[in-house]
Amino acid sequence: MRLAGWPGGRGSSVEAVELPDFKIPHAEKIEWMIETNGWALELVAARTDTDPPQAGYAYTIGFPEQFGFPEVVVFGLTPSAANGLFELIADMLRGGTEIPLATELMGYFDGDLRCVFAPIPAATATDLLATAAAWRKGAACDAVQLLWPDRNGFLPTEPGFDRRIVLAQPVVGVTE
């Protein structure tokens, strides 16, 4: 196919090029991310057809194998923000930082805001991390929820947490 007059101007022609088919199975994408990066990012869309609506979330696949640390789940953040946090955590773990669980931590976020890596009960983790379970061929793995603060510094487990965003970050991890 020739397209006359575009983009080179008068009298030029351009040959149409067939683009490759980039549709690959999801499992292959996960495997490629793990081979390339050591772990994968999985996004789960919010569900508005349930009552109450379920927040969207993101989680890692491959952290236990790569770093000996549980998979990490975070609710209510954009994919790029979640990926940035996961990259930060991966860099810290790769550098030998030990991250305690179920403990308030400072220094992971700008402005010394607090966060908690709250262990998720096994049954809940299995439900939330379906792609991770499939990648492991049904084998269970430990997971933690990264609880992040609201703009006033309150965690979702605290009375002062901004109730306008409580549905964006449901607490599924155990903090005690």
Residue pairs with C-beta under 8 A, 6 or more apart in sequence:
1 15
1 16
2 13
2 14
2 15
2 16
3 13
3 14
3 16
4 11
4 12
4 13
5 11
5 12
5 13
6 12
6 14
7 14
8 14
26 131
27 134
27 135
29 40
30 40
30 42
30 61
30 131
30 135
31 135
33 39
33 40
33 41
33 61
34 40
34 61
34 62
34 135
38 62
38 66
38 90
39 60
39 61
39 62
39 63
39 66
39 67
39 86
39 90
40 60
40 61
40 62
40 135
41 58
41 59
41 60
41 61
41 79
41 82
41 83
41 86
42 58
42 59
42 60
42 61
42 129
42 131
42 132
43 56
43 57
43 58
43 79
43 82
44 56
44 57
44 58
44 59
44 128
45 56
46 53
46 54
46 55
46 56
47 53
47 54
52 167
53 167
54 170
55 75
55 76
55 167
55 168
55 169
55 170
56 75
56 76
57 73
57 74
57 75
57 76
57 82
57 128
58 73
58 74
58 77
58 79
58 82
58 83
58 86
59 71
59 72
59 73
59 74
59 128
59 129
59 132
59 143
60 71
60 72
60 86
60 90
60 132
61 71
61 129
61 131
61 132
61 135
62 135
63 69
63 70
63 71
63 72
63 90
63 93
64 70
64 71
64 141
64 142
66 90
66 93
67 90
67 93
67 94
69 89
69 93
69 99
70 101
70 117
70 119
70 141
70 142
70 143
70 144
71 125
71 129
71 132
71 141
71 142
71 143
71 144
72 86
72 89
72 117
72 143
72 144
72 145
72 146
73 120
73 125
73 128
73 129
73 143
73 144
73 145
73 146
73 172
73 173
74 82
74 85
74 86
74 145
74 146
74 148
75 145
75 168
75 169
75 170
75 172
76 165
76 168
76 169
77 85
77 148
85 146
88 108
89 99
89 146
92 99
93 99
99 105
99 117
100 117
101 117
101 118
101 119
101 144
102 116
102 117
102 118
102 119
102 173
102 174
102 175
102 176
103 116
103 117
104 114
104 115
104 116
104 155
105 114
105 115
105 116
105 117
106 112
106 113
106 114
108 115
109 115
109 148
109 149
113 148
113 149
113 153
114 149
114 153
114 155
115 146
115 147
115 148
115 149
115 155
116 146
116 147
116 155
116 157
116 173
116 175
117 144
117 145
117 146
117 147
117 173
118 144
118 145
118 146
118 147
118 171
118 172
118 173
118 174
118 175
119 142
119 143
119 144
119 173
119 174
120 128
120 143
120 144
120 145
120 172
120 173
120 174
121 172
121 174
122 140
122 142
124 172
125 140
125 141
125 142
125 143
126 133
126 140
128 143
128 172
129 141
129 143
132 141
132 143
133 139
133 140
133 141
144 173
145 171
145 172
145 173
147 155
147 156
147 157
147 169
147 171
147 173
147 175
148 155
148 169
149 155
150 156
150 161
150 162
150 165
151 162
152 160
152 162
154 160
154 161
154 162
155 161
156 166
156 169
156 170
156 171
157 171
157 175
